[in-house]
Amino acid sequence: MWRPAPRGRQCGSGTKAVRELARRSAGTVSGVNRRPRLTLLGSGATPEEAAAVVAAIEQFLRDTAPPVAPADPAPEAWLRAARLEAVGLDPDAPAW
């Protein structure tokens, strides 16, 4: 949920938290948290009941998550060679 910045504070890309997030996730998706942090707010439930509700929701999310997509097959050798030749690279040269 988006909230406006409190008055007197500047919001922008120069904040320390934004810079840290950008540093950790530069060029990769490993910095993305795919598991939401669930909390039960505004409830008269005991801590044990709240934990049970959150655990049930987490179990539901795991059970109904879409299956992992299969990896794309590697391109055939002739196709790789043709692509490398098209950009002027030697197909037999080492990758690095």
ABEGO torsion letter per residue (X at the ends): XBBBBBBGBBBEAABAAAAAAAAAABGBAAABBABBBBBBBGBABBAAAAAAAAAAAAAAAAAABBBBBBBBBBBBAAAAAAAAAAAGBBAABBAX
